[in-house]
Amino acid sequence: MKEIYGTLPSGETAYLYTITCGNLSAAISDFGATLVKLFVPNQQGELADIVLGFDTPGEYITSNAFFGATVGRNANRVHNSSFVLSGKTYSLARNEGPNNLHSGPDGYHLRMWKVAHLAENEISLVLDSPHEDQGFPGNAHIHVTYTLEPGCLKIRYDGESDRDTVFNMTNHSYFNLAGHDHPECALEQTLCMPARFYTPCDAASIPTGECRNVEGTPMDFRTPKPIGQDIDADYDSLKLQSGYDHNFEVFCAPCAILSHEASGRTMSISTDCPGIQFYSANFTDAIGKGGVHYCRRSGIALETQFYPDSVNHPEWPQPFVKAGEKYHSETVYRFA
C-alpha cells in the first residue's frame, strides 16, 4: 500500500509504503528509507507498533534521534572526523564536537530515496551517493531492502563504489515491545546478549581501543536481565555515557534477544556484522506518533554495524570495500 506521508520543505512529497506478511506489517518511507512503523502481535494476537517514530516526515528533519533511520555510509562515530584509506586522508563533517556522528549532518536518513522494487511483503529503495559526498570517496550505488517473512523482518544493505570506500550501514530503530505508546515500559524489557566483551568509550563516546570483558560488570547480559536493573550503577562506562551506549561483540546468532514479559513479545537479532551498538535512549525527548511523549529511555536501539571508529583501529574488523567489489550486509529481526 502506498500513501502520502507528507510534504518536505523542499516541496517534495514523501510517501509511506506498507508491506505485510501474515500478522506482521511494516511502514517504510522513501524519505530516509525510514522504518516508521512495525506492527507485531502479542501473546493474545493483539497488534502494537513497537518502534518509535513521527507522524510526518518533516519532524525527522528537526530531530536528532535518528528514529528508524537508515544510516550511511558510516554508522556511529569517527574520531576527529577523519580517516586514512589507500594512503589518503579523508575529512568528514564535524557534527559532534570534533568528531563525526553517523556520517554528518547531511545523512542518508534526510534524503529522498527511489523505490526500485515493491511487492506485498518487500520494498527495495535505492540511493546514489556521489564521490566525496559526506567526505567519502567513490560514486556509490546503494540499495536497502526491507522484507517481511513469516515471523521476521529482514533488512539488507547492498552497495558498490568505483573507488575504495567505506560501507558500514545500519538501521537506527528504537524498540519498545510493549508498544511505542508505552514509554514507561521500555526499561522493563529484558535483554540477553552473549557478547563476551564490549568497547569502552571516553566522555565523547569515542572508543578507547580497549576490548573489556563484561564478566562481573553491569555490561554483562549473557544472562537475561531487565535493562533498567543496572543502568544507573556506579560504573565508569555507564556514568560517562549516562546509561548504555556501547558496542558489543557479535560472535554468534542470535546476537541479542529482547523480550517483554507482560506482552509476551520477543525479538531476536541475527546479523553478519561484527558488532552491535546497544543504546538506551539516554537523551531522548520528543513528541512522537500519536502525540506520545518519548521521554528519556523510552526505547532501545540495537544497531548492527562495525565497531565505532573502526576506520581508525586497524586491529578491528574493517568497513573498507575495494572499488568494484560488492558490499552486502543483512540483519534479521525474528519475533516470537
Disulfide bonds with the S-S distance in Angstrom:
none
